[in-house]
Amino acid sequence: MSGDDLVCSAKGCRAEAVWAVRWNNPTLHTPERRKVWLACDPHRETLWEFLSLRGFARDVVPVDRLEPTDG
């Protein structure tokens, strides 16, 4: 993934993402599976809260620490 691909996942935001909010839906995904929403600094907490309320949030890492299996 190049820097041009790292755009925040928040609706309408086009800022560069610096965080990877990793999550999974336990009714659809195996426990080790991680989906990723990218986040800029201002949207990191908002995206985390949205996923947390649904019981989907797992962790947040800098985008440069994403694993090849994330996604």
C-alpha positions in Angstrom: 0.0 0.0 0.0 1.5 3.3 -1.0 1.1 6.6 0.8 -1.4 7.7 -1.9 -3.6 4.8 -0.9 -3.7 5.8 2.8 -6.8 7.9 3.0 -9.0 8.2 6.1 -12.1 6.0 6.1 -14.3 8.6 7.8 -17.1 9.7 5.5 -16.1 12.7 3.4 -12.6 12.8 4.8 -9.7 12.8 2.3 -6.9 13.3 4.8 -3.9 11.0 4.9 -4.4 8.1 7.3 -1.8 7.5 10.0 -3.8 5.0 12.1 -5.2 1.6 11.3 -8.3 0.8 13.4 -8.5 -3.0 13.3 -11.8 -4.7 13.9 -13.9 -7.8 13.2 -17.5 -8.8 13.4 -17.6 -11.9 15.5 -20.7 -13.2 13.9 -19.1 -13.1 10.4 -15.3 -13.4 11.0 -13.1 -15.9 12.7 -11.5 -14.5 15.9 -8.1 -13.9 14.3 -9.4 -12.1 11.2 -8.9 -8.3 11.2 -10.6 -5.8 8.9 -9.1 -2.3 8.8 -10.5 1.2 8.7 -7.8 3.8 8.1 -7.9 7.0 10.2 -6.4 10.4 10.3 -5.6 11.9 13.8 -8.9 13.7 14.1 -11.0 10.7 13.2 -9.2 8.0 15.1 -11.4 8.2 18.2 -14.6 8.6 16.3 -14.0 5.5 14.2 -12.9 3.6 17.3 -16.0 4.6 19.2 -18.3 3.6 16.3 -16.8 0.1 16.2 -16.6 -0.2 20.0 -20.3 0.4 20.4 -21.0 -2.6 18.2 -18.4 -4.8 19.9 -16.2 -4.9 16.8 -13.2 -2.8 17.8 -10.0 -4.8 18.4 -7.0 -2.5 18.4 -5.4 0.6 16.8 -1.9 0.6 15.3 0.1 3.0 13.2 -0.4 2.3 9.5 3.2 1.3 9.1 2.6 -1.6 11.4 -0.2 -3.2 9.4 0.2 -6.9 8.8 -0.2 -8.5 5.3 -3.1 -10.5 6.7 -5.0 -7.3 7.8 -7.8 -6.2 5.5 
